Structures are given as C-alpha cells and as structure tokens.
C-alpha cells in the first residue's frame, strides 16, 4: 500500500485538494462515497462512516453518519482533518440529528485543534478545545450551519495543525449526520510519508523561530547569534604611563577582541562567547586587562570563565565576575608577561625591532546569563537595551597589576574600583561629571580602539605615537572630527620605520 500511495498520492490530492489549496481552504464533502479515498489523503474517521440514506443526507449523495452518540469522550466519535497550516479565521460544517429523540439528554459537536509534536504518537500533541455546538431539539432533523472562529494563536504561524470534530452525547442511541466541512487552511500532509506534515517553516526546537532563521535549530533556549563588533575584531592599544604621557608610544598593551552574543527568541542574552588576543606588551610593567559590560548587572551572571589570573587582584563573586561592582566586570589577566613571556633583548614583547618576539596568544572567554531558560537574578538582559549604550563594552588596562589603577578608552567611565584620586593628576584632566575621562587637556587619550590590524609603533620616547602617525594628534585634538583615518597607510600618514614589524 505504501508504494501505491507514493504513486497515487498526488492524484488523490488532485481529486479533493486543488481548489482547496488555491483558495487556502481544505474541504470534505463526502461525495467520493468511499471513505478510504479520504483516509489515503490523510483524513481520519472514528466511529463514523459515509452514508446515503435518503431523507437524512445533508447535501449531495453522501454524508458522514456517526455511531450512536452515547459517550462524552472527544475521542469516541470523530472526524479529523489532515495536517494543515491555518490561513484564515473560520471553520464551518453542516450537521443534523436523525430525529430519533429517544431518551436524549446531550448531543453536542465539539471542535478542537491539535498541534504537531514530533515526539508524540503520529505527531499529534494534546488537543485544545475551542468551540462547542449543542443540539437542543432532539426530535428535529433540521440542518444547522455550524461556524466557529479559529484561535488567533494558530493562524498564519506556519505550523501544522489538525482540526478534530468530535460528536458526543448521552442518553438514547440517536446519531448525527455531518457534511460540507470547510477549513480556512492549506493542506500540509504528506500521504507518501505516513501522513506526517509538510512543514512550510520548520521549527524543530519549538522556540517560535523557524529553522531557517534559527542559529540553534535544536536548542529551544537559543535562537540568534550577534557578533560584536560587526567588523569581526577590534584592536585596543594602551599607554601605561597614565596619568602622565611620558613616552606615549601606545604599545604597552595591544589586544584584539571579538565576541558572539547568543540570544533566545525574545532577544534576551543567554551567553557571551568571546576571544581576546594578546599581541604585544611593550612595557616593563606587569599590566593586566579586563572589561566591564555596562548594562549587565553583576548579579545577572551565572558563570564567567577563561581568565588567566596568576594572583589575586580583586575579590570575585562565585560566578567569576568581580565583587563590589554594579555591572559585570571581568578580569582576563593580571600580568601580560604571564601570557607573552619576555625572554630576550629590548623592552617588553613584540615592540622592539630586535627584541623578544612571541606569537600572539588567543584567550577565549565565556559568560553565562541564562541556564535552560532561567536567569541568574530573575531579570533577563535584553540585547537591544544593552547596545543602546554604544559604550556598553568597556575594556581597560590594569596598570602594573594594581587593581585601583585603570586606564580606559577616552570618555568611557571607570569601574567602581578605580582610585578616583588619580583623576586630574599629571596630564590627566578627567571630569567624570562632564563625561570627559582619560584624556589630556588637549584631548589626547591613553587608550585607542581601531579595526583589527592596527600597526602599532615601536618602542620610543617623547610621543612616539605622534611620530609614527603624523595625524594622530590633530585627530585627537579635534575630538575625532579630523583625520578619522589617521591610522591608515595612505601617503604621508605614517612613518614606516617607526611601525613595529616582526623580524
């Protein structure tokens, strides 16, 4: 029979379904006179048959006739549609009783929908009742037009459903007749595959995001991944002499970073998976690196992992983020030389032309905000709300491994552990209240952020960054209005002899 259906399934659809599909309707009029034809096309019948008794037909030459209605179970006597995707708002049919009226107390027709569940028998999940019609005159053979509103939650969502029409009753042995079933839907069963649904927009994990748009089609707790930054990776370069400018070569710590935000169907952050790549440490100081997510509460983190801390720098929560912080603050490492060992001539690592070279080191990190749909503090963090603050990712250097000495990007806020007494010292003119931070009076920063691949200067003295890049100072003093491509290799922009290159 299976092979026959494979060859005739399309033909069967042609018999009863061409107009239905074109008009987004699925109908049953019983005029085949052979219930087996409809069953082969995925209709279902329970304790019902086709009948052509004169005087009881509803329309045409055949109608559905039920067994005696003596059971209130929705699964006792029924007609069940094939799998369909619901396209409209209504379902309708015509029905009558045979008029026997002998001892009748209840005779009803109940409509329910059944959602597809891949793990259930025949793929049929639990039925959900949405309409009921009651016959009131049990001696009448009058034909009733039964119309029901389909629930909005099943309309136009691309998921397959069946409609179950149940005939129920108690008292007597009266039967019902039904005909002209019309569903505002599109046929979605496959007669050649055990009548399983043809899913237009499959959603294997049932999270409401179709597989074609779901980055995690088998994980109901994740749906999307957003990479930050959009360009892939950014480069951060720090000068560790803050609050003084001193040699100002902007190579005391050079790192690349990038991360993926895994979101659920509601755009809540589930996990953050990132990578920090330490490229250079051009200093004699043992500098560290960390970052703060401005907008993610510290207690919203289940766990954070990946740090390379060789000694205790600050108090940590059990999750791995810092204690005594409003926002989630994470320390990647406290001593760059633990990551890039200094073993030769020159100052630092990967900054002196004839000095120590070490291949950059990749350090993955992971921060978990939700586990199996549960949040750490009961409040989810929405990605769109987080990135509404363009400075939500706030990286910083830890100068000489001293936690209270942070060096941030210009106009970024310090964490709660920064020693604010250092503001205004030396060349620094930070005014937190005015949002002017980690800059000199002229606007020169101690940290810069550029697209991945920034060619940082070699070791030097007296403002090496400005000697290597001719337009760095005009860019900084203009607040970024001028020469916003100062770091490019355009003619006249930089002095190649002062740019670090691997020897």
C-alpha positions as CSV (number, residue, x, y, z in Angstrom):
1,X,0.0,0.0,0.0
2,X,2.9,2.4,0.8
3,X,4.2,2.1,-2.8
4,X,0.8,2.6,-4.2
5,X,0.4,5.8,-2.2
6,X,3.7,7.1,-3.4
7,X,2.5,6.7,-6.9
8,X,-1.1,8.0,-6.3
9,X,-0.7,10.5,-3.5
10,X,-0.6,13.4,-5.9
11,X,-3.6,12.1,-7.8
12,X,-5.5,11.8,-4.6
13,X,-4.8,15.4,-3.8
14,X,-5.9,16.3,-7.3
15,X,-9.3,14.7,-6.5
16,X,-10.2,16.7,-3.5
17,X,-7.5,19.3,-3.0
18,X,-6.6,21.5,-6.0
19,X,-9.2,24.1,-5.4
20,X,-8.7,23.9,-1.6
21,X,-5.0,24.8,-1.9
22,X,-5.5,27.5,-4.4
23,X,-8.2,29.1,-2.2
24,X,-6.4,28.4,1.1
25,X,-9.3,26.0,2.0
26,X,-9.4,22.4,2.9
27,X,-12.8,20.8,2.4
28,X,-14.6,17.5,2.8
29,X,-17.9,16.9,1.0
30,X,-18.0,13.1,1.2
31,X,-19.0,12.8,-2.5
32,X,-16.4,10.2,-3.2
33,X,-18.7,7.8,-1.4
34,X,-15.6,5.9,-0.3
35,X,-14.1,6.9,3.0
36,X,-10.9,5.0,2.1
37,X,-10.1,7.6,-0.5
38,X,-10.1,10.4,2.1
39,X,-8.2,8.3,4.5
40,X,-5.5,7.7,1.9
41,X,-5.3,11.5,1.7
42,X,-4.8,11.7,5.5
43,X,-8.3,12.4,6.8
44,X,-9.2,10.4,9.9
45,X,-12.5,8.9,11.0
46,X,-13.5,7.3,14.3
47,X,-16.9,5.6,14.7
48,X,-18.1,7.4,11.6
49,X,-18.9,6.2,8.1
50,X,-20.2,7.5,4.8
51,X,-24.0,7.1,4.4
52,X,-26.5,7.7,1.6
53,X,-29.8,7.2,3.4
54,X,-32.5,9.2,1.7
55,X,-34.1,11.9,3.9
56,X,-31.0,12.2,6.1
57,X,-28.4,13.4,3.7
58,X,-27.3,17.0,4.1
59,X,-26.1,17.7,0.5
60,X,-25.2,15.7,-2.5
61,X,-25.3,11.9,-2.5
62,X,-23.2,11.1,0.6
63,X,-22.8,12.5,4.2
64,X,-20.9,11.4,7.3
65,X,-23.0,9.4,9.7
66,X,-21.9,8.8,13.3
67,X,-22.5,5.8,15.6
68,X,-25.0,6.3,18.4
69,X,-23.9,9.2,20.5
70,X,-23.7,7.7,23.9
71,X,-20.2,8.9,25.0
72,X,-18.9,12.3,26.1
73,X,-15.3,11.5,25.3
74,X,-13.9,13.6,22.4
75,X,-12.1,10.6,21.2
76,X,-15.2,8.3,20.9
77,X,-16.8,9.5,17.7
78,X,-15.0,12.0,15.3
79,X,-13.7,13.3,12.0
80,X,-10.2,14.6,11.9
81,X,-8.7,16.8,9.2
82,X,-5.3,16.2,7.6
83,X,-2.4,18.4,8.8
84,X,-3.0,21.9,7.7
85,X,-1.4,25.3,8.1
86,X,-4.1,27.7,9.2
87,X,-4.5,30.6,6.8
88,X,-7.9,32.2,7.8
89,X,-10.2,32.7,10.7
90,X,-13.0,30.2,10.4
91,X,-14.1,26.5,10.2
92,X,-17.6,25.5,9.2
93,X,-19.7,22.4,8.6
94,X,-23.4,21.4,8.4
95,X,-25.0,18.9,10.7
96,X,-28.3,17.3,11.8
97,X,-29.6,14.6,14.1
98,X,-31.6,11.6,12.8
99,X,-34.6,12.8,14.9
100,X,-35.0,9.7,17.0
101,X,-35.1,11.7,20.2
102,X,-35.3,8.6,22.4
103,X,-34.2,9.5,25.9
104,X,-31.7,12.1,24.7
105,X,-30.1,14.4,27.3
106,X,-27.0,15.7,25.5
107,X,-25.9,15.8,21.8
108,X,-23.0,18.1,21.0
109,X,-20.4,18.8,18.4
110,X,-17.0,19.9,19.8
111,X,-14.2,21.4,17.8
112,X,-10.5,21.1,18.9
113,X,-7.1,21.8,17.3
114,X,-4.1,19.5,17.6
115,X,-0.6,20.9,17.2
116,X,2.2,18.9,15.7
117,X,4.6,17.4,18.2
118,X,7.5,15.4,16.7
119,X,7.8,13.4,19.9
120,X,4.2,12.3,20.2
121,X,2.4,9.3,18.6
122,X,1.6,10.2,15.0
123,X,3.0,13.6,15.7
124,X,-0.2,14.6,17.4
125,X,0.1,16.7,20.5
126,X,-2.6,17.4,23.1
127,X,-6.0,18.6,21.7
128,X,-7.2,22.1,22.6
129,X,-11.0,22.7,22.6
130,X,-12.1,26.0,21.1
131,X,-15.8,25.6,20.2
132,X,-18.9,23.7,21.1
133,X,-22.3,23.4,19.4
134,X,-25.3,21.9,21.2
135,X,-28.4,20.4,19.6
136,X,-31.5,21.4,21.5
137,X,-34.4,19.8,19.6
138,X,-33.7,16.1,19.6
139,X,-36.7,15.2,17.6
140,X,-35.8,17.6,14.8
141,X,-33.9,16.7,11.6
142,X,-33.2,20.3,10.8
143,X,-29.8,21.1,9.2
144,X,-27.6,23.5,11.2
145,X,-24.8,25.7,9.8
146,X,-22.1,25.5,12.4
147,X,-19.4,28.2,12.2
148,X,-16.5,28.7,14.6
149,X,-13.7,31.2,15.0
150,X,-10.3,29.7,14.8
151,X,-8.0,30.7,17.7
152,X,-5.7,33.5,16.7
153,X,-2.6,31.7,18.1
154,X,-2.8,29.1,15.4
155,X,-3.4,31.4,12.4
156,X,-0.6,32.2,10.0
157,X,2.2,31.0,12.1
158,X,3.4,28.4,9.5
159,X,3.0,25.5,11.9
160,X,0.9,22.4,11.1
161,X,-2.4,21.6,12.9
162,X,-5.2,19.2,12.7
163,X,-8.9,20.1,13.5
164,X,-10.8,17.4,15.4
165,X,-14.6,17.4,15.0
166,X,-16.0,15.3,17.9
167,X,-19.6,14.1,18.2
168,X,-20.6,13.5,21.8
169,X,-23.7,12.7,23.7
170,X,-25.5,10.8,26.5
171,X,-28.9,9.2,26.6
172,X,-30.6,7.2,23.8
173,X,-29.0,6.0,20.6
174,X,-29.5,8.9,18.4
175,X,-27.0,9.5,15.5
176,X,-25.7,12.7,13.8
177,X,-25.0,13.4,10.2
178,X,-22.4,16.0,9.0
179,X,-21.2,17.3,5.7
180,X,-19.6,20.2,3.9
181,X,-16.6,20.6,6.2
182,X,-14.6,23.8,5.2
183,X,-11.4,24.9,6.9
184,X,-9.6,28.2,6.1
185,X,-6.3,26.4,5.7
186,X,-3.7,25.0,3.4
187,X,-3.3,21.2,3.1
188,X,0.0,20.2,4.7
189,X,0.0,16.4,4.9
190,X,2.3,14.1,3.0
191,X,0.3,10.9,2.0
192,X,3.6,9.3,0.9
193,X,5.2,9.7,4.3
194,X,2.7,8.2,6.8
195,X,0.7,11.4,6.5
196,X,3.2,13.4,8.5
197,X,3.1,17.1,8.0
198,X,4.9,19.0,5.3
199,X,6.2,21.9,7.4
200,X,6.5,25.1,5.5
201,X,8.6,26.8,8.1
202,X,10.0,24.1,10.3
203,X,10.8,25.0,13.9
204,X,12.5,21.8,15.3
205,X,13.1,23.1,18.8
206,X,9.7,24.9,19.1
207,X,11.1,28.2,20.2
208,X,9.0,30.2,17.8
209,X,11.9,30.9,15.4
210,X,11.9,28.9,12.2
211,X,14.9,26.7,11.5
212,X,15.9,28.8,8.5
213,X,16.4,31.8,10.8
214,X,17.5,29.9,13.9
215,X,21.2,29.8,14.6
216,X,20.5,27.0,17.1
217,X,17.6,25.0,15.4
218,X,17.9,22.1,18.0
219,X,18.2,24.3,21.1
220,X,15.0,25.9,22.4
221,X,16.9,28.2,24.7
222,X,18.9,29.9,21.9
223,X,17.9,31.4,18.6
224,X,20.3,34.0,17.4
225,X,23.9,34.9,17.4
226,X,25.1,38.5,17.1
227,X,28.8,39.2,16.6
228,X,30.4,42.2,18.1
229,X,32.0,44.2,16.7
230,X,30.3,43.9,13.3
231,X,33.7,44.1,11.5
232,X,34.8,40.9,13.3
233,X,37.5,42.1,15.7
234,X,38.8,45.4,17.1
235,X,42.2,46.3,18.3
236,X,42.9,48.1,21.6
237,X,46.2,49.8,22.3
238,X,47.1,51.3,25.7
239,X,49.7,53.7,27.1
240,X,50.5,52.7,30.7
241,X,52.1,55.9,31.9
242,X,48.7,57.4,32.8
243,X,48.2,60.0,34.3
244,X,51.4,61.1,32.6
245,X,52.1,61.0,28.8
246,X,55.8,60.2,29.1
247,X,57.0,58.1,26.1
248,X,53.4,57.9,24.8
249,X,54.1,55.1,22.3
250,X,50.6,53.5,22.8
251,X,52.0,49.9,22.6
252,X,52.3,49.0,26.3
253,X,49.3,46.6,25.8
254,X,47.9,45.7,22.4
255,X,45.0,43.3,22.2
256,X,42.4,42.2,19.6
257,X,38.9,41.2,20.8
258,X,35.6,40.0,19.4
259,X,32.6,38.2,20.8
260,X,29.3,36.4,20.0
261,X,26.1,37.2,21.9
262,X,23.9,34.1,21.9
263,X,20.2,35.2,22.3
264,X,17.0,33.4,22.8
265,X,13.8,34.0,20.8
266,X,12.9,37.0,23.0
267,X,16.3,38.6,22.2
268,X,17.5,38.0,25.8
269,X,21.2,37.4,26.3
270,X,21.8,33.7,27.1
271,X,25.6,33.5,26.7
272,X,28.6,35.7,25.6
273,X,31.4,33.8,23.9
274,X,34.4,35.8,23.1
275,X,38.1,35.9,22.4
276,X,40.9,38.2,23.5
277,X,44.2,38.0,21.6
278,X,47.2,39.5,23.3
279,X,49.5,40.8,20.6
280,X,52.1,43.0,22.3
281,X,53.2,44.2,25.8
282,X,55.7,47.0,25.2
283,X,56.5,47.9,28.8
284,X,58.5,46.9,31.8
285,X,55.3,47.0,33.9
286,X,53.3,43.9,34.6
287,X,50.0,45.1,33.2
288,X,46.6,43.4,33.3
289,X,43.5,43.6,31.2
290,X,39.7,43.4,32.0
291,X,36.4,44.7,30.8
292,X,33.0,45.8,32.1
293,X,29.7,45.3,30.4
294,X,27.9,48.5,31.2
295,X,24.2,47.4,31.4
296,X,24.7,43.8,32.6
297,X,24.2,43.7,36.4
298,X,27.0,41.9,38.2
299,X,24.4,39.5,39.8
300,X,23.0,38.6,36.4
301,X,25.9,36.3,35.6
302,X,25.7,32.6,36.3
303,X,29.3,32.0,35.5
304,X,32.3,33.5,33.7
305,X,35.3,31.5,32.7
306,X,38.5,31.9,30.7
307,X,40.6,34.3,32.9
308,X,44.3,33.9,33.3
309,X,44.9,35.3,36.8
310,X,48.2,34.3,38.3
311,X,47.5,36.0,41.6
312,X,44.6,37.6,43.5
313,X,43.9,41.0,42.2
314,X,40.4,41.7,43.5
315,X,37.5,39.9,45.2
316,X,35.4,37.8,42.9
317,X,31.9,36.6,43.2
318,X,31.2,32.9,42.9
319,X,30.3,33.4,39.3
320,X,33.8,34.7,38.5
321,X,33.0,38.3,37.9
322,X,34.2,41.0,40.3
323,X,32.6,41.7,43.6
324,X,31.7,45.2,44.7
325,X,30.7,46.2,41.1
326,X,27.4,47.4,39.8
327,X,28.0,46.0,36.4
328,X,29.5,42.7,35.3
329,X,33.3,43.2,35.3
330,X,35.7,40.5,34.3
331,X,39.5,40.3,34.6
332,X,41.2,38.4,31.7
333,X,44.7,38.5,33.1
334,X,46.7,40.4,35.7
335,X,50.2,40.1,34.2
336,X,50.7,40.3,30.4
337,X,54.2,38.6,30.8
338,X,52.4,35.5,32.1
339,X,50.8,35.3,28.7
340,X,53.6,36.7,26.5
341,X,56.9,35.7,28.2
342,X,59.7,38.2,28.0
343,X,62.9,36.2,27.3
344,X,65.2,38.3,25.2
345,X,66.5,41.8,24.5
346,X,64.5,45.0,24.3
347,X,61.7,46.4,26.3
348,X,58.5,44.3,26.6
349,X,57.4,41.7,24.0
350,X,56.7,42.3,20.3
351,X,57.5,46.0,20.3
352,X,61.3,46.3,19.9
353,X,62.6,45.6,16.4
354,X,65.4,43.4,17.7
355,X,63.8,42.3,20.9
356,X,61.7,39.4,22.0
357,X,59.0,38.1,19.7
358,X,56.2,35.8,20.8
359,X,53.3,34.6,18.7
360,X,50.1,36.3,19.8
361,X,48.1,34.3,22.3
362,X,44.4,33.7,22.0
363,X,42.3,33.6,25.2
364,X,38.7,32.5,24.9
365,X,36.1,33.6,27.5
366,X,32.6,32.7,28.2
367,X,29.9,34.5,30.3
368,X,26.6,32.7,31.0
369,X,23.5,34.7,31.8
370,X,20.8,32.0,31.4
371,X,20.7,28.3,32.1
372,X,17.9,26.3,30.5
373,X,15.7,29.4,30.3
374,X,16.4,30.6,33.9
375,X,18.1,33.9,34.7
376,X,20.7,34.3,37.5
377,X,18.8,37.0,39.3
378,X,15.3,36.7,37.9
379,X,15.7,39.5,35.4
380,X,16.7,38.9,31.8
381,X,19.2,41.2,30.0
382,X,17.8,42.3,26.5
383,X,20.5,42.7,23.9
384,X,18.8,45.7,22.2
385,X,18.7,47.5,25.5
386,X,22.4,46.7,26.2
387,X,23.7,48.0,22.8
388,X,21.5,51.2,23.1
389,X,24.6,52.4,25.0
390,X,27.3,52.5,22.4
391,X,29.9,52.2,25.2
392,X,28.4,49.1,26.7
393,X,31.7,47.1,26.2
394,X,34.2,49.0,28.4
395,X,37.7,47.5,28.3
396,X,40.5,48.7,30.5
397,X,44.2,48.1,31.3
398,X,45.2,47.4,34.9
399,X,48.4,49.4,35.4
400,X,51.2,47.4,37.0
401,X,48.7,44.9,38.2
402,X,47.4,47.4,40.7
403,X,43.6,47.0,40.6
404,X,42.7,50.6,41.5
405,X,44.7,52.0,38.6
406,X,42.5,51.6,35.5
407,X,43.2,53.0,32.0
408,X,40.0,53.2,29.8
409,X,39.2,54.4,26.4
410,X,38.6,58.2,26.2
411,X,35.2,59.3,27.6
412,X,34.5,55.8,29.0
413,X,33.5,55.5,32.7
414,X,35.7,53.9,35.3
415,X,34.5,50.9,37.3
416,X,33.7,51.3,41.0
417,X,37.2,50.1,41.9
418,X,39.1,52.9,40.2
419,X,41.1,55.2,42.5
420,X,39.4,58.5,41.6
421,X,42.1,60.5,43.5
422,X,44.3,60.0,40.4
423,X,41.9,62.0,38.2
424,X,43.4,65.3,37.5
425,X,47.0,64.3,38.4
426,X,49.8,64.7,35.9
427,X,48.5,65.3,32.4
428,X,45.1,63.8,33.1
429,X,42.1,66.2,33.0
430,X,39.3,63.7,33.7
431,X,35.9,65.2,34.8
432,X,33.5,62.3,35.3
433,X,30.5,64.6,35.8
434,X,31.1,66.1,32.4
435,X,31.8,62.7,30.7
436,X,35.4,63.8,29.9
437,X,37.6,61.0,31.0
438,X,41.1,59.6,30.4
439,X,42.2,62.5,28.2
440,X,44.7,65.3,28.5
441,X,43.6,69.0,28.3
442,X,44.3,68.8,24.5
443,X,42.2,65.6,24.2
444,X,45.0,63.1,23.9
445,X,43.9,59.6,25.1
446,X,45.8,56.8,26.9
447,X,43.9,54.1,25.0
448,X,42.6,53.8,21.5
449,X,40.3,51.4,19.7
450,X,40.7,50.7,16.0
451,X,39.7,48.0,13.5
452,X,41.7,44.8,13.7
453,X,45.1,45.1,12.2
454,X,46.3,48.4,13.7
455,X,50.0,48.6,13.2
456,X,51.3,50.0,16.5
457,X,54.5,51.9,17.0
458,X,57.9,50.5,18.1
459,X,59.3,51.4,21.5
460,X,60.3,55.1,21.7
461,X,60.3,58.3,23.7
462,X,58.6,61.6,23.7
463,X,55.3,60.9,22.0
464,X,56.2,58.0,19.7
465,X,52.6,57.5,18.5
466,X,52.6,61.1,17.1
467,X,55.9,60.5,15.4
468,X,54.8,57.2,13.8
469,X,51.4,58.6,12.8
470,X,51.5,62.2,11.5
471,X,47.8,62.9,12.0
472,X,47.2,61.2,15.4
473,X,47.5,64.5,17.4
474,X,45.2,66.5,15.0
475,X,42.7,63.7,15.2
476,X,42.7,63.6,19.0
477,X,42.6,67.3,19.4
478,X,39.6,67.6,17.1
479,X,37.7,65.0,19.1
480,X,37.8,62.7,16.1
481,X,36.3,65.3,13.6
482,X,39.5,65.5,11.6
483,X,41.7,62.7,10.1
484,X,39.5,59.9,11.3
485,X,41.6,57.6,9.2
486,X,44.9,58.7,10.8
487,X,46.0,55.1,11.3
488,X,45.8,54.2,7.6
489,X,48.8,53.7,5.4
490,X,47.8,56.4,3.0
491,X,50.7,58.6,1.6
492,X,52.1,60.9,4.1
493,X,50.1,59.4,7.0
494,X,52.8,57.4,8.8
495,X,56.5,56.7,9.1
496,X,57.1,53.1,8.3
497,X,60.4,53.0,10.2
498,X,58.6,53.7,13.4
499,X,56.0,51.0,12.9
500,X,56.6,47.6,14.5
501,X,57.1,44.7,12.2
502,X,58.1,41.1,13.0
503,X,61.8,40.5,12.2
